[in-house]
Amino acid sequence: MEFSSKLLENAVNEVSQLPGIGKRTALRLVLHLLRQPEQQTLELAESLQMLRTQVRYCKNCNNISDRELCEICSSTKRDRTLVCVVEDIRDVMAIENTGQFKGVYHVLGGKISPMDGVGPSDLNIVSLVEKVKLGEIKEIIFALSSTMEGDTTNFYIFKQLEGHSIKTSTIARGIAVGDELEYADEVTLGRSILNRIPFENSLKGS
């Protein structure tokens, strides 16, 4: 792809590094930005810079936040004895959109995946176990996607929690095997949360 401007080429190269964005799509997006009022493009650049330099992670659940505690963890209306374990913020947003969950979350930051070089120590698992040791949590809901990596992560955490008097459950398999949580429709996902089953039962069925 030949460029008439090095500045244009640099911008296209940077945008094309985003997931699912090829060079042609990146060029179309960059040209679109050039056609917009300059202030609008500058505001976009500023918001991305602020996102990268000022974003924080909730000290309690590891969710992306603007403050030390995210809005969910700081809410007095949430049940802190009920913790839903998810992969990342996209899953928090998907479950929140159902309006069916009134507990709090614990964001792992990924799933165990040896093929991708992701092990248990790369995830926020130790902090979850430490929270359970405090004795305030009554139930852990595993809400990872029903993939091999998700099931492996669920089982690993389940084994780490053995010996603690805590209920463990998993979302009902209304979510098709292999599906990512963020793509499930709100009704199906909401029912999966409400109709969750004991985690031990999911092991018997596997």
C-alpha beads as a LAMMPS data file, in Angstrom:
LAMMPS data file: protein, C-alpha beads

206 atoms
205 bonds

1 atom types
1 bond types

-500.0 500.0 xlo xhi
-500.0 500.0 ylo yhi
-500.0 500.0 zlo zhi

Masses

1 110.0

Atoms # bond

1 1 1 0.000 0.000 0.000
2 1 1 1.580 3.268 -1.159
3 1 1 1.065 6.431 0.917
4 1 1 1.396 10.022 -0.193
5 1 1 2.164 11.096 3.373
6 1 1 4.425 9.591 6.007
7 1 1 2.125 10.990 8.705
8 1 1 -0.819 9.187 7.108
9 1 1 1.180 5.973 6.855
10 1 1 2.214 6.150 10.520
11 1 1 -1.380 6.689 11.646
12 1 1 -2.640 3.776 9.526
13 1 1 0.085 1.496 10.864
14 1 1 -0.863 2.323 14.460
15 1 1 -4.613 1.884 13.930
16 1 1 -4.097 -1.404 12.065
17 1 1 -2.573 -2.902 15.226
18 1 1 -6.022 -2.905 16.852
19 1 1 -7.794 -6.305 16.961
20 1 1 -9.731 -7.082 13.789
21 1 1 -8.495 -3.992 11.960
22 1 1 -6.594 -4.529 8.713
23 1 1 -4.663 -1.927 6.729
24 1 1 -7.593 -1.033 4.461
25 1 1 -9.998 -0.583 7.358
26 1 1 -7.370 1.423 9.229
27 1 1 -6.936 3.704 6.210
28 1 1 -10.695 4.244 6.022
29 1 1 -10.839 5.133 9.729
30 1 1 -7.887 7.518 9.542
31 1 1 -9.307 9.298 6.498
32 1 1 -12.627 9.576 8.331
33 1 1 -10.853 11.274 11.251
34 1 1 -9.192 13.710 8.867
35 1 1 -12.591 14.715 7.516
36 1 1 -13.977 15.418 10.994
37 1 1 -13.644 18.810 12.720
38 1 1 -10.156 19.091 14.177
39 1 1 -11.475 19.526 17.728
40 1 1 -13.355 16.227 17.543
41 1 1 -10.198 14.327 16.558
42 1 1 -8.188 16.066 19.275
43 1 1 -10.805 15.130 21.887
44 1 1 -10.570 11.508 20.764
45 1 1 -6.786 11.595 21.101
46 1 1 -7.054 13.195 24.537
47 1 1 -9.588 10.648 25.794
48 1 1 -7.335 7.775 24.680
49 1 1 -4.343 9.377 26.372
50 1 1 -6.285 9.860 29.612
51 1 1 -7.567 6.285 29.424
52 1 1 -4.039 4.943 29.142
53 1 1 -2.454 7.144 31.799
54 1 1 -5.230 7.581 34.369
55 1 1 -7.301 4.399 34.319
56 1 1 -7.293 2.485 37.610
57 1 1 -8.274 -0.972 38.761
58 1 1 -10.652 -1.466 41.670
59 1 1 -8.604 -2.585 44.691
60 1 1 -11.377 -5.002 45.670
61 1 1 -12.470 -6.705 42.431
62 1 1 -9.843 -5.641 39.821
63 1 1 -12.516 -4.121 37.589
64 1 1 -11.541 -1.096 35.519
65 1 1 -12.468 2.019 37.478
66 1 1 -11.912 5.755 37.799
67 1 1 -11.555 5.482 41.565
68 1 1 -9.997 3.243 44.205
69 1 1 -13.273 1.326 44.484
70 1 1 -15.510 0.803 41.455
71 1 1 -19.187 1.803 41.568
72 1 1 -20.294 -1.796 42.088
73 1 1 -18.010 -2.480 45.058
74 1 1 -18.809 0.868 46.667
75 1 1 -22.583 0.407 46.343
76 1 1 -24.481 -0.307 49.567
77 1 1 -27.107 -2.217 47.575
78 1 1 -24.809 -5.078 46.557
79 1 1 -24.510 -8.389 48.393
80 1 1 -20.804 -8.746 49.253
81 1 1 -21.249 -12.337 50.388
82 1 1 -21.967 -13.348 46.781
83 1 1 -19.008 -13.104 44.374
84 1 1 -19.157 -13.745 40.638
85 1 1 -15.809 -14.719 39.104
86 1 1 -15.349 -13.461 35.527
87 1 1 -12.565 -13.146 32.997
88 1 1 -12.618 -9.397 32.303
89 1 1 -14.657 -6.193 32.288
90 1 1 -16.626 -7.250 29.188
91 1 1 -18.167 -10.077 31.219
92 1 1 -18.993 -7.714 34.089
93 1 1 -20.812 -5.459 31.618
94 1 1 -22.655 -8.407 30.043
95 1 1 -23.909 -9.698 33.405
96 1 1 -24.794 -6.218 34.656
97 1 1 -26.922 -5.683 31.545
98 1 1 -29.135 -8.617 32.598
99 1 1 -30.130 -6.864 35.833
100 1 1 -30.305 -10.285 37.515
101 1 1 -27.154 -10.265 39.632
102 1 1 -27.005 -8.330 42.904
103 1 1 -23.657 -9.493 44.254
104 1 1 -20.138 -8.275 43.495
105 1 1 -17.457 -9.453 41.091
106 1 1 -13.902 -10.687 40.994
107 1 1 -12.133 -10.053 37.685
108 1 1 -9.375 -12.563 36.961
109 1 1 -7.842 -10.699 34.044
110 1 1 -7.854 -13.738 31.765
111 1 1 -8.039 -17.548 31.764
112 1 1 -5.426 -20.227 32.299
113 1 1 -4.070 -21.047 28.849
114 1 1 -0.707 -22.850 28.628
115 1 1 -0.787 -22.497 24.834
116 1 1 -0.766 -18.711 25.262
117 1 1 1.712 -18.773 28.125
118 1 1 -0.907 -17.792 30.719
119 1 1 -0.601 -19.611 34.025
120 1 1 -2.386 -19.274 37.389
121 1 1 0.224 -16.807 38.656
122 1 1 -0.629 -14.440 35.781
123 1 1 -4.222 -14.108 36.995
124 1 1 -5.882 -12.524 40.042
125 1 1 -6.454 -15.870 41.758
126 1 1 -4.406 -15.441 44.947
127 1 1 -6.360 -12.314 45.903
128 1 1 -9.634 -14.232 45.457
129 1 1 -8.465 -17.021 47.768
130 1 1 -7.347 -14.424 50.315
131 1 1 -10.804 -12.828 50.248
132 1 1 -12.414 -16.220 50.861
133 1 1 -10.109 -16.785 53.847
134 1 1 -11.573 -13.678 55.519
135 1 1 -14.818 -15.626 55.938
136 1 1 -17.257 -13.013 54.657
137 1 1 -18.011 -14.680 51.288
138 1 1 -20.765 -17.310 51.293
139 1 1 -20.872 -18.233 47.600
140 1 1 -18.557 -18.089 44.613
141 1 1 -20.179 -18.202 41.164
142 1 1 -17.923 -19.288 38.322
143 1 1 -18.992 -17.324 35.244
144 1 1 -16.170 -17.985 32.807
145 1 1 -16.937 -18.921 29.208
146 1 1 -17.597 -22.608 28.603
147 1 1 -14.336 -23.288 26.788
148 1 1 -11.515 -25.646 27.725
149 1 1 -9.553 -22.707 29.139
150 1 1 -12.565 -21.497 31.115
151 1 1 -13.269 -24.942 32.553
152 1 1 -9.595 -25.421 33.443
153 1 1 -9.553 -22.093 35.284
154 1 1 -12.775 -22.918 37.128
155 1 1 -11.403 -26.263 38.265
156 1 1 -8.078 -24.783 39.362
157 1 1 -9.800 -22.157 41.531
158 1 1 -12.217 -24.782 42.882
159 1 1 -9.257 -26.877 44.067
160 1 1 -7.657 -23.795 45.656
161 1 1 -10.840 -23.229 47.673
162 1 1 -11.075 -26.771 49.020
163 1 1 -11.118 -26.827 52.799
164 1 1 -13.023 -23.557 53.058
165 1 1 -16.678 -23.653 54.079
166 1 1 -17.983 -21.868 51.011
167 1 1 -20.572 -22.701 48.378
168 1 1 -19.302 -22.853 44.786
169 1 1 -21.616 -22.769 41.788
170 1 1 -21.411 -22.239 38.054
171 1 1 -23.767 -20.579 35.608
172 1 1 -26.232 -22.968 33.988
173 1 1 -25.260 -24.183 30.545
174 1 1 -27.837 -22.082 28.770
175 1 1 -24.647 -20.658 27.320
176 1 1 -23.532 -22.929 24.508
177 1 1 -20.250 -24.782 24.992
178 1 1 -17.444 -22.757 23.454
179 1 1 -19.358 -19.473 23.605
180 1 1 -17.880 -16.316 25.122
181 1 1 -20.017 -14.715 27.823
182 1 1 -20.010 -11.248 26.268
183 1 1 -21.834 -12.496 23.150
184 1 1 -24.710 -14.190 24.998
185 1 1 -28.074 -12.465 24.853
186 1 1 -29.224 -10.832 28.077
187 1 1 -32.208 -13.143 28.688
188 1 1 -30.150 -16.337 28.303
189 1 1 -27.314 -14.990 30.426
190 1 1 -29.701 -13.744 33.105
191 1 1 -31.372 -17.152 33.339
192 1 1 -27.972 -18.839 33.505
193 1 1 -27.091 -16.732 36.544
194 1 1 -30.426 -17.363 38.292
195 1 1 -30.425 -21.099 37.491
196 1 1 -26.807 -21.673 38.488
197 1 1 -25.877 -25.149 39.686
198 1 1 -23.406 -26.458 42.288
199 1 1 -19.941 -26.582 40.735
200 1 1 -19.514 -30.238 41.750
201 1 1 -22.490 -31.113 39.521
202 1 1 -20.775 -29.605 36.506
203 1 1 -17.763 -31.837 37.127
204 1 1 -19.958 -34.967 37.137
205 1 1 -21.453 -33.963 33.817
206 1 1 -18.089 -33.392 32.118

Bonds

1 1 1 2
2 1 2 3
3 1 3 4
4 1 4 5
5 1 5 6
6 1 6 7
7 1 7 8
8 1 8 9
9 1 9 10
10 1 10 11
11 1 11 12
12 1 12 13
13 1 13 14
14 1 14 15
15 1 15 16
16 1 16 17
17 1 17 18
18 1 18 19
19 1 19 20
20 1 20 21
21 1 21 22
22 1 22 23
23 1 23 24
24 1 24 25
25 1 25 26
26 1 26 27
27 1 27 28
28 1 28 29
29 1 29 30
30 1 30 31
31 1 31 32
32 1 32 33
33 1 33 34
34 1 34 35
35 1 35 36
36 1 36 37
37 1 37 38
38 1 38 39
39 1 39 40
40 1 40 41
41 1 41 42
42 1 42 43
43 1 43 44
44 1 44 45
45 1 45 46
46 1 46 47
47 1 47 48
48 1 48 49
49 1 49 50
50 1 50 51
51 1 51 52
52 1 52 53
53 1 53 54
54 1 54 55
55 1 55 56
56 1 56 57
57 1 57 58
58 1 58 59
59 1 59 60
60 1 60 61
61 1 61 62
62 1 62 63
63 1 63 64
64 1 64 65
65 1 65 66
66 1 66 67
67 1 67 68
68 1 68 69
69 1 69 70
70 1 70 71
71 1 71 72
72 1 72 73
73 1 73 74
74 1 74 75
75 1 75 76
76 1 76 77
77 1 77 78
78 1 78 79
79 1 79 80
80 1 80 81
81 1 81 82
82 1 82 83
83 1 83 84
84 1 84 85
85 1 85 86
86 1 86 87
87 1 87 88
88 1 88 89
89 1 89 90
90 1 90 91
91 1 91 92
92 1 92 93
93 1 93 94
94 1 94 95
95 1 95 96
96 1 96 97
97 1 97 98
98 1 98 99
99 1 99 100
100 1 100 101
101 1 101 102
102 1 102 103
103 1 103 104
104 1 104 105
105 1 105 106
106 1 106 107
107 1 107 108
108 1 108 109
109 1 109 110
110 1 110 111
111 1 111 112
112 1 112 113
113 1 113 114
114 1 114 115
115 1 115 116
116 1 116 117
117 1 117 118
118 1 118 119
119 1 119 120
120 1 120 121
121 1 121 122
122 1 122 123
123 1 123 124
124 1 124 125
125 1 125 126
126 1 126 127
127 1 127 128
128 1 128 129
129 1 129 130
130 1 130 131
131 1 131 132
132 1 132 133
133 1 133 134
134 1 134 135
135 1 135 136
136 1 136 137
137 1 137 138
138 1 138 139
139 1 139 140
140 1 140 141
141 1 141 142
142 1 142 143
143 1 143 144
144 1 144 145
145 1 145 146
146 1 146 147
147 1 147 148
148 1 148 149
149 1 149 150
150 1 150 151
151 1 151 152
152 1 152 153
153 1 153 154
154 1 154 155
155 1 155 156
156 1 156 157
157 1 157 158
158 1 158 159
159 1 159 160
160 1 160 161
161 1 161 162
162 1 162 163
163 1 163 164
164 1 164 165
165 1 165 166
166 1 166 167
167 1 167 168
168 1 168 169
169 1 169 170
170 1 170 171
171 1 171 172
172 1 172 173
173 1 173 174
174 1 174 175
175 1 175 176
176 1 176 177
177 1 177 178
178 1 178 179
179 1 179 180
180 1 180 181
181 1 181 182
182 1 182 183
183 1 183 184
184 1 184 185
185 1 185 186
186 1 186 187
187 1 187 188
188 1 188 189
189 1 189 190
190 1 190 191
191 1 191 192
192 1 192 193
193 1 193 194
194 1 194 195
195 1 195 196
196 1 196 197
197 1 197 198
198 1 198 199
199 1 199 200
200 1 200 201
201 1 201 202
202 1 202 203
203 1 203 204
204 1 204 205
205 1 205 206
